[in-house]
Amino acid sequence: MLSIIEKLINEHGSSAILKERLELVDDKYRALEAKLANTEKENELLRKELEDLRRQVETQKIESGFVDYKGAKFKKLPSGKFEEAVYCRNCNGGMIALESCMPFACGSCGSTASFKGGQLKSVINELNQEYT
Ligand SMILES: [Zn+2]
């Protein structure tokens, strides 16, 4: 009889511990669920914000007609192609390369682009492929 009572107490004790543990796991699960829901909501908001900002940047690019590329600015013509001319990022002045092996430099402020005179055609081709 005593062993039966002892067994019952033990089983009752362990089931109480088990119940406590299950409740703890359940609490943790609920907390994680709430956290995930918040994160998903935040993610959605950030995604919308990013979309808006991307749209704004695209609009500004089209409005200004200029695209920043390789340390210089290029003008997009109404035809959708880029003008074969290089403009300064700092002062919008015209940039020239004295020789095909020399980098483009601004006639007004001296700022230089990251490509050389002989590379203009390939740079314009890259632009036409990327921004059309
Ligand atoms: Zn300049």
Backbone and ligand atoms as CSV (ligand in chain L), in Angstrom:
chain,resi,resn,atom,element,x,y,z
A,1,MET,N,N,0.830,-1.216,0.000
A,1,MET,CA,C,0.000,0.000,0.000
A,1,MET,C,C,0.852,1.248,0.000
A,2,LEU,N,N,1.866,1.191,0.849
A,2,LEU,CA,C,2.745,2.358,0.965
A,2,LEU,C,C,3.436,2.641,-0.362
A,3,SER,N,N,3.850,1.545,-1.021
A,3,SER,CA,C,4.551,1.744,-2.297
A,3,SER,C,C,3.613,2.319,-3.355
A,4,ILE,N,N,2.325,1.945,-3.273
A,4,ILE,CA,C,1.352,2.495,-4.232
A,4,ILE,C,C,1.170,3.990,-3.994
A,5,ILE,N,N,1.059,4.361,-2.704
A,5,ILE,CA,C,0.914,5.790,-2.361
A,5,ILE,C,C,2.158,6.555,-2.801
A,6,GLU,N,N,3.301,5.951,-2.523
A,6,GLU,CA,C,4.563,6.600,-2.905
A,6,GLU,C,C,4.633,6.788,-4.420
A,7,LYS,N,N,4.200,5.769,-5.153
A,7,LYS,CA,C,4.205,5.827,-6.611
A,7,LYS,C,C,3.280,6.956,-7.094
A,8,LEU,N,N,2.095,7.018,-6.463
A,8,LEU,CA,C,1.132,8.063,-6.839
A,8,LEU,C,C,1.705,9.456,-6.608
A,9,ILE,N,N,2.359,9.610,-5.433
A,9,ILE,CA,C,2.960,10.916,-5.109
A,9,ILE,C,C,4.027,11.269,-6.128
A,10,ASN,N,N,4.856,10.274,-6.424
A,10,ASN,CA,C,5.921,10.511,-7.408
A,10,ASN,C,C,5.366,10.888,-8.774
A,11,GLU,N,N,4.350,10.116,-9.201
A,11,GLU,CA,C,3.761,10.394,-10.515
A,11,GLU,C,C,3.086,11.754,-10.535
A,12,HIS,N,N,2.400,12.042,-9.388
A,12,HIS,CA,C,1.731,13.337,-9.309
A,12,HIS,C,C,2.771,14.452,-9.352
A,13,GLY,N,N,3.862,14.226,-8.605
A,13,GLY,CA,C,4.930,15.217,-8.568
A,13,GLY,C,C,5.527,15.455,-9.939
A,14,SER,N,N,5.826,14.381,-10.644
A,14,SER,CA,C,6.454,14.561,-11.947
A,14,SER,C,C,5.489,15.141,-12.960
A,15,SER,N,N,4.205,14.816,-12.836
A,15,SER,CA,C,3.255,15.398,-13.778
A,15,SER,C,C,3.080,16.898,-13.515
A,16,ALA,N,N,3.193,17.284,-12.217
A,16,ALA,CA,C,3.117,18.718,-11.896
A,16,ALA,C,C,4.310,19.454,-12.501
A,17,ILE,N,N,5.487,18.812,-12.400
A,17,ILE,CA,C,6.692,19.421,-12.975
A,17,ILE,C,C,6.556,19.506,-14.498
A,18,LEU,N,N,6.030,18.411,-15.059
A,18,LEU,CA,C,5.837,18.386,-16.504
A,18,LEU,C,C,4.877,19.486,-16.951
A,19,LYS,N,N,3.786,19.651,-16.179
A,19,LYS,CA,C,2.788,20.672,-16.505
A,19,LYS,C,C,3.434,22.061,-16.461
A,20,GLU,N,N,4.238,22.263,-15.399
A,20,GLU,CA,C,4.933,23.542,-15.240
A,20,GLU,C,C,5.846,23.820,-16.439
A,21,ARG,N,N,6.576,22.777,-16.839
A,21,ARG,CA,C,7.490,22.923,-17.979
A,21,ARG,C,C,6.731,23.216,-19.270
A,22,LEU,N,N,5.620,22.510,-19.449
A,22,LEU,CA,C,4.817,22.737,-20.656
A,22,LEU,C,C,4.293,24.164,-20.700
A,23,GLU,N,N,3.885,24.666,-19.519
A,23,GLU,CA,C,3.385,26.046,-19.455
A,23,GLU,C,C,4.490,27.042,-19.809
A,24,LEU,N,N,5.685,26.726,-19.328
A,24,LEU,CA,C,6.836,27.592,-19.616
A,24,LEU,C,C,7.130,27.609,-21.120
A,25,VAL,N,N,7.114,26.404,-21.719
A,25,VAL,CA,C,7.352,26.297,-23.164
A,25,VAL,C,C,6.266,27.059,-23.921
A,26,ASP,N,N,5.023,26.904,-23.456
A,26,ASP,CA,C,3.902,27.584,-24.093
A,26,ASP,C,C,4.073,29.110,-24.025
A,27,ASP,N,N,4.488,29.604,-22.851
A,27,ASP,CA,C,4.724,31.054,-22.685
A,27,ASP,C,C,5.799,31.539,-23.653
A,28,LYS,N,N,6.883,30.762,-23.714
A,28,LYS,CA,C,7.987,31.142,-24.604
A,28,LYS,C,C,7.519,31.144,-26.048
A,29,TYR,N,N,6.717,30.141,-26.415
A,29,TYR,CA,C,6.204,30.039,-27.773
A,29,TYR,C,C,5.331,31.250,-28.108
A,30,ARG,N,N,4.450,31.614,-27.167
A,30,ARG,CA,C,3.585,32.781,-27.396
A,30,ARG,C,C,4.408,34.058,-27.559
A,31,ALA,N,N,5.438,34.190,-26.729
A,31,ALA,CA,C,6.292,35.382,-26.804
A,31,ALA,C,C,6.986,35.445,-28.163
A,32,LEU,N,N,7.473,34.301,-28.630
A,32,LEU,CA,C,8.146,34.251,-29.937
A,32,LEU,C,C,7.171,34.542,-31.072
A,33,GLU,N,N,5.942,34.011,-30.924
A,33,GLU,CA,C,4.914,34.255,-31.931
A,33,GLU,C,C,4.619,35.751,-32.047
A,34,ALA,N,N,4.498,36.404,-30.880
A,34,ALA,CA,C,4.223,37.842,-30.858
A,34,ALA,C,C,5.393,38.612,-31.487
A,35,LYS,N,N,6.591,38.176,-31.141
A,35,LYS,CA,C,7.791,38.823,-31.675
A,35,LYS,C,C,7.846,38.678,-33.195
A,36,LEU,N,N,7.531,37.487,-33.684
A,36,LEU,CA,C,7.536,37.231,-35.126
A,36,LEU,C,C,6.497,38.097,-35.837
A,37,ALA,N,N,5.309,38.201,-35.231
A,37,ALA,CA,C,4.249,39.021,-35.831
A,37,ALA,C,C,4.706,40.475,-35.935
A,38,ASN,N,N,5.349,40.964,-34.858
A,38,ASN,CA,C,5.859,42.344,-34.874
A,38,ASN,C,C,6.928,42.522,-35.943
A,39,THR,N,N,7.825,41.554,-36.034
A,39,THR,CA,C,8.912,41.631,-37.013
A,39,THR,C,C,8.359,41.632,-38.430
A,40,GLU,N,N,7.343,40.787,-38.664
A,40,GLU,CA,C,6.725,40.739,-39.996
A,40,GLU,C,C,6.072,42.063,-40.340
A,41,LYS,N,N,5.408,42.672,-39.341
A,41,LYS,CA,C,4.754,43.971,-39.558
A,41,LYS,C,C,5.812,45.029,-39.893
A,42,GLU,N,N,6.896,45.016,-39.116
A,42,GLU,CA,C,7.977,45.978,-39.314
A,42,GLU,C,C,8.619,45.786,-40.692
A,43,ASN,N,N,8.814,44.527,-41.058
A,43,ASN,CA,C,9.405,44.193,-42.357
A,43,ASN,C,C,8.547,44.733,-43.497
A,44,GLU,N,N,7.240,44.567,-43.354
A,44,GLU,CA,C,6.307,45.039,-44.380
A,44,GLU,C,C,6.401,46.563,-44.521
A,45,LEU,N,N,6.455,47.260,-43.375
A,45,LEU,CA,C,6.574,48.724,-43.398
A,45,LEU,C,C,7.863,49.149,-44.078
A,46,LEU,N,N,8.960,48.487,-43.736
A,46,LEU,CA,C,10.263,48.824,-44.319
A,46,LEU,C,C,10.274,48.559,-45.819
A,47,ARG,N,N,9.619,47.472,-46.215
A,47,ARG,CA,C,9.551,47.136,-47.637
A,47,ARG,C,C,8.823,48.236,-48.405
A,48,LYS,N,N,7.709,48.717,-47.823
A,48,LYS,CA,C,6.944,49.792,-48.466
A,48,LYS,C,C,7.775,51.066,-48.550
A,49,GLU,N,N,8.483,51.361,-47.452
A,49,GLU,CA,C,9.311,52.563,-47.417
A,49,GLU,C,C,10.399,52.489,-48.483
A,50,LEU,N,N,11.024,51.323,-48.603
A,50,LEU,CA,C,12.081,51.126,-49.598
A,50,LEU,C,C,11.530,51.311,-51.011
A,51,GLU,N,N,10.354,50.750,-51.259
A,51,GLU,CA,C,9.704,50.890,-52.563
A,51,GLU,C,C,9.471,52.368,-52.885
A,52,ASP,N,N,8.946,53.110,-51.894
A,52,ASP,CA,C,8.696,54.547,-52.089
A,52,ASP,C,C,9.990,55.280,-52.409
A,53,LEU,N,N,11.040,54.987,-51.645
A,53,LEU,CA,C,12.321,55.665,-51.846
A,53,LEU,C,C,12.907,55.341,-53.217
A,54,ARG,N,N,12.785,54.071,-53.624
A,54,ARG,CA,C,13.283,53.680,-54.945
A,54,ARG,C,C,12.542,54.444,-56.038
A,55,ARG,N,N,11.229,54.563,-55.866
A,55,ARG,CA,C,10.420,55.283,-56.845
A,55,ARG,C,C,10.863,56.751,-56.894
A,56,GLN,N,N,11.097,57.323,-55.697
A,56,GLN,CA,C,11.548,58.726,-55.626
A,56,GLN,C,C,12.873,58.922,-56.354
A,57,VAL,N,N,13.816,58.000,-56.114
A,57,VAL,CA,C,15.139,58.102,-56.748
A,57,VAL,C,C,14.986,58.012,-58.255
A,58,GLU,N,N,14.184,57.066,-58.725
A,58,GLU,CA,C,13.950,56.898,-60.164
A,58,GLU,C,C,13.375,58.179,-60.760
A,59,THR,N,N,12.393,58.760,-60.067
A,59,THR,CA,C,11.757,59.986,-60.539
A,59,THR,C,C,12.765,61.123,-60.617
A,60,GLN,N,N,13.596,61.242,-59.576
A,60,GLN,CA,C,14.597,62.311,-59.561
A,60,GLN,C,C,15.593,62.146,-60.703
A,61,LYS,N,N,15.988,60.896,-60.964
A,61,LYS,CA,C,16.931,60.639,-62.056
A,61,LYS,C,C,16.341,61.102,-63.374
A,62,ILE,N,N,15.086,60.758,-63.587
A,62,ILE,CA,C,14.437,61.108,-64.845
A,62,ILE,C,C,14.246,62.618,-64.932
A,63,GLU,N,N,13.837,63.235,-63.786
A,63,GLU,CA,C,13.608,64.677,-63.790
A,63,GLU,C,C,14.885,65.450,-64.092
A,64,SER,N,N,15.975,65.057,-63.452
A,64,SER,CA,C,17.219,65.796,-63.672
A,64,SER,C,C,17.816,65.442,-65.029
A,65,GLY,N,N,17.501,64.272,-65.552
A,65,GLY,CA,C,18.027,63.851,-66.842
A,65,GLY,C,C,19.468,63.398,-66.765
A,66,PHE,N,N,20.029,63.407,-65.556
A,66,PHE,CA,C,21.426,63.012,-65.395
A,66,PHE,C,C,21.538,61.726,-64.598
A,67,VAL,N,N,22.535,60.938,-64.931
A,67,VAL,CA,C,22.807,59.713,-64.190
A,67,VAL,C,C,24.264,59.762,-63.728
A,68,ASP,N,N,24.456,59.429,-62.452
A,68,ASP,CA,C,25.802,59.359,-61.875
A,68,ASP,C,C,26.445,58.033,-62.259
A,69,TYR,N,N,27.633,58.088,-62.838
A,69,TYR,CA,C,28.261,56.822,-63.245
A,69,TYR,C,C,29.763,57.012,-63.347
A,70,LYS,N,N,30.516,56.140,-62.730
A,70,LYS,CA,C,31.985,56.131,-62.787
A,70,LYS,C,C,32.619,57.498,-62.552
A,71,GLY,N,N,32.145,58.164,-61.537
A,71,GLY,CA,C,32.767,59.428,-61.142
A,71,GLY,C,C,32.401,60.619,-61.998
A,72,ALA,N,N,31.361,60.476,-62.826
A,72,ALA,CA,C,30.930,61.593,-63.658
A,72,ALA,C,C,29.409,61.538,-63.818
A,73,LYS,N,N,28.872,62.550,-64.514
A,73,LYS,CA,C,27.435,62.551,-64.783
A,73,LYS,C,C,27.217,62.492,-66.287
A,74,PHE,N,N,26.144,61.787,-66.649
A,74,PHE,CA,C,25.818,61.625,-68.065
A,74,PHE,C,C,24.384,62.064,-68.290
A,75,LYS,N,N,24.156,62.668,-69.443
A,75,LYS,CA,C,22.823,63.181,-69.723
A,75,LYS,C,C,22.054,62.223,-70.623
A,76,LYS,N,N,20.841,61.915,-70.183
A,76,LYS,CA,C,19.990,61.044,-70.979
A,76,LYS,C,C,19.186,61.925,-71.939
A,77,LEU,N,N,19.265,61.608,-73.202
A,77,LEU,CA,C,18.551,62.388,-74.218
A,77,LEU,C,C,17.091,61.931,-74.311
A,78,PRO,N,N,16.226,62.778,-74.874
A,78,PRO,CA,C,14.813,62.377,-75.009
A,78,PRO,C,C,14.637,61.064,-75.768
A,79,SER,N,N,15.606,60.718,-76.602
A,79,SER,CA,C,15.530,59.461,-77.355
A,79,SER,C,C,15.711,58.246,-76.446
A,80,GLY,N,N,16.188,58.501,-75.212
A,80,GLY,CA,C,16.419,57.400,-74.269
A,80,GLY,C,C,17.879,56.975,-74.253
A,81,LYS,N,N,18.670,57.443,-75.226
A,81,LYS,CA,C,20.100,57.132,-75.270
A,81,LYS,C,C,20.865,58.223,-74.521
A,82,PHE,N,N,22.118,57.917,-74.212
A,82,PHE,CA,C,22.920,58.903,-73.496
A,82,PHE,C,C,23.757,59.735,-74.459
A,83,GLU,N,N,23.848,61.014,-74.126
A,83,GLU,CA,C,24.665,61.930,-74.906
A,83,GLU,C,C,26.131,61.528,-74.739
A,84,GLU,N,N,26.910,61.634,-75.816
A,84,GLU,CA,C,28.335,61.295,-75.731
A,84,GLU,C,C,29.120,62.474,-75.187
A,85,ALA,N,N,28.773,62.846,-73.960
A,85,ALA,CA,C,29.460,63.951,-73.299
A,85,ALA,C,C,29.547,63.616,-71.818
A,86,VAL,N,N,30.556,64.151,-71.161
A,86,VAL,CA,C,30.781,63.845,-69.748
A,86,VAL,C,C,30.656,65.133,-68.940
A,87,TYR,N,N,29.876,65.067,-67.856
A,87,TYR,CA,C,29.675,66.236,-67.008
A,87,TYR,C,C,30.237,65.981,-65.617
A,88,CYS,N,N,30.682,67.065,-64.992
A,88,CYS,CA,C,31.284,66.978,-63.658
A,88,CYS,C,C,30.222,66.732,-62.593
A,89,ARG,N,N,30.525,65.831,-61.653
A,89,ARG,CA,C,29.603,65.554,-60.541
A,89,ARG,C,C,29.523,66.723,-59.578
A,90,ASN,N,N,30.630,67.456,-59.453
A,90,ASN,CA,C,30.679,68.538,-58.462
A,90,ASN,C,C,30.015,69.814,-58.958
A,91,CYS,N,N,30.356,70.219,-60.195
A,91,CYS,CA,C,29.900,71.538,-60.642
A,91,CYS,C,C,29.095,71.507,-61.937
A,92,ASN,N,N,28.817,70.320,-62.463
A,92,ASN,CA,C,28.056,70.159,-63.711
A,92,ASN,C,C,28.773,70.701,-64.944
A,93,GLY,N,N,30.027,71.102,-64.782
A,93,GLY,CA,C,30.797,71.595,-65.926
A,93,GLY,C,C,31.147,70.445,-66.871
A,94,GLY,N,N,31.537,70.811,-68.085
A,94,GLY,CA,C,31.916,69.782,-69.048
A,94,GLY,C,C,33.258,69.173,-68.690
A,95,MET,N,N,33.421,67.865,-68.907
A,95,MET,CA,C,34.698,67.195,-68.635
A,95,MET,C,C,35.312,66.777,-69.954
A,96,ILE,N,N,36.628,66.895,-70.035
A,96,ILE,CA,C,37.317,66.475,-71.259
A,96,ILE,C,C,38.537,65.622,-70.913
A,97,ALA,N,N,38.906,64.774,-71.869
A,97,ALA,CA,C,40.145,63.996,-71.746
A,97,ALA,C,C,41.079,64.520,-72.832
A,98,LEU,N,N,42.241,64.996,-72.435
A,98,LEU,CA,C,43.167,65.584,-73.414
A,98,LEU,C,C,43.659,64.543,-74.409
A,99,GLU,N,N,43.815,63.306,-73.939
A,99,GLU,CA,C,44.216,62.213,-74.823
A,99,GLU,C,C,43.440,60.968,-74.427
A,100,SER,N,N,43.444,59.956,-75.332
A,100,SER,CA,C,42.659,58.751,-75.047
A,100,SER,C,C,43.181,57.994,-73.828
A,101,CYS,N,N,44.460,58.240,-73.472
A,101,CYS,CA,C,45.019,57.532,-72.315
A,101,CYS,C,C,44.905,58.362,-71.029
A,102,MET,N,N,44.314,59.558,-71.141
A,102,MET,CA,C,44.170,60.441,-69.969
A,102,MET,C,C,42.742,60.356,-69.434
A,103,PRO,N,N,42.582,60.455,-68.097
A,103,PRO,CA,C,41.222,60.427,-67.553
A,103,PRO,C,C,40.455,61.713,-67.886
A,104,PHE,N,N,39.144,61.610,-67.899
A,104,PHE,CA,C,38.311,62.797,-68.083
A,104,PHE,C,C,38.472,63.697,-66.867
A,105,ALA,N,N,38.628,64.991,-67.112
A,105,ALA,CA,C,38.779,65.951,-66.017
A,105,ALA,C,C,37.882,67.153,-66.277
A,106,CYS,N,N,37.423,67.746,-65.171
A,106,CYS,CA,C,36.537,68.907,-65.276
A,106,CYS,C,C,37.360,70.144,-65.637
A,107,GLY,N,N,36.868,70.900,-66.623
A,107,GLY,CA,C,37.546,72.118,-67.027
A,107,GLY,C,C,37.433,73.219,-65.989
A,108,SER,N,N,36.411,73.149,-65.125
A,108,SER,CA,C,36.209,74.208,-64.137
A,108,SER,C,C,36.851,73.903,-62.785
A,109,CYS,N,N,36.564,72.716,-62.224
A,109,CYS,CA,C,37.033,72.461,-60.854
A,109,CYS,C,C,38.164,71.426,-60.787
A,110,GLY,N,N,38.490,70.780,-61.908
A,110,GLY,CA,C,39.620,69.851,-61.922
A,110,GLY,C,C,39.296,68.449,-61.441
A,111,SER,N,N,38.059,68.184,-61.049
A,111,SER,CA,C,37.652,66.850,-60.601
A,111,SER,C,C,37.821,65.838,-61.751
A,112,THR,N,N,38.218,64.602,-61.411
A,112,THR,CA,C,38.434,63.620,-62.483
A,112,THR,C,C,37.458,62.447,-62.376
A,113,ALA,N,N,37.182,61.839,-63.529
A,113,ALA,CA,C,36.314,60.652,-63.577
A,113,ALA,C,C,37.193,59.412,-63.511
A,114,SER,N,N,36.576,58.241,-63.346
A,114,SER,CA,C,37.362,57.016,-63.182
A,114,SER,C,C,37.555,56.267,-64.499
A,115,PHE,N,N,37.425,56.976,-65.638
A,115,PHE,CA,C,37.692,56.318,-66.923
A,115,PHE,C,C,38.441,57.303,-67.827
A,116,LYS,N,N,39.042,56.736,-68.855
A,116,LYS,CA,C,39.900,57.547,-69.721
A,116,LYS,C,C,39.208,57.925,-71.027
A,117,GLY,N,N,39.840,58.841,-71.748
A,117,GLY,CA,C,39.280,59.339,-73.006
A,117,GLY,C,C,38.880,58.232,-73.967
A,118,GLY,N,N,39.750,57.228,-74.101
A,118,GLY,CA,C,39.496,56.145,-75.035
A,118,GLY,C,C,38.375,55.214,-74.609
A,119,GLN,N,N,37.915,55.358,-73.363
A,119,GLN,CA,C,36.874,54.454,-72.847
A,119,GLN,C,C,35.475,55.030,-72.949
A,120,LEU,N,N,35.364,56.252,-73.454
A,120,LEU,CA,C,34.059,56.908,-73.469
A,120,LEU,C,C,32.989,56.083,-74.184
A,121,LYS,N,N,33.319,55.574,-75.358
A,121,LYS,CA,C,32.317,54.823,-76.128
A,121,LYS,C,C,31.802,53.600,-75.359
A,122,SER,N,N,32.729,52.870,-74.723
A,122,SER,CA,C,32.283,51.677,-73.992
A,122,SER,C,C,31.492,52.063,-72.740
A,123,VAL,N,N,31.861,53.195,-72.110
A,123,VAL,CA,C,31.112,53.660,-70.934
A,123,VAL,C,C,29.691,54.053,-71.352
A,124,ILE,N,N,29.578,54.752,-72.481
A,124,ILE,CA,C,28.255,55.143,-72.985
A,124,ILE,C,C,27.430,53.892,-73.333
A,125,ASN,N,N,28.079,52.896,-73.918
A,125,ASN,CA,C,27.377,51.638,-74.221
A,125,ASN,C,C,26.860,50.961,-72.958
A,126,GLU,N,N,27.701,50.940,-71.907
A,126,GLU,CA,C,27.288,50.351,-70.618
A,126,GLU,C,C,26.068,51.087,-70.086
A,127,LEU,N,N,26.111,52.422,-70.142
A,127,LEU,CA,C,24.999,53.239,-69.647
A,127,LEU,C,C,23.718,52.938,-70.421
A,128,ASN,N,N,23.833,52.878,-71.752
A,128,ASN,CA,C,22.662,52.626,-72.579
A,128,ASN,C,C,22.044,51.262,-72.272
A,129,GLN,N,N,22.924,50.305,-71.907
A,129,GLN,CA,C,22.389,48.980,-71.572
A,129,GLN,C,C,21.752,48.961,-70.189
A,130,GLU,N,N,22.368,49.710,-69.255
A,130,GLU,CA,C,21.908,49.654,-67.869
A,130,GLU,C,C,20.671,50.513,-67.600
A,131,TYR,N,N,20.556,51.638,-68.292
A,131,TYR,CA,C,19.478,52.586,-67.967
A,131,TYR,C,C,18.445,52.763,-69.073
A,132,THR,N,N,18.198,51.720,-69.820
A,132,THR,CA,C,17.125,51.843,-70.816
A,132,THR,C,C,16.087,50.748,-70.665
L,1,ZN,ZN,ZN,33.736,70.427,-61.917
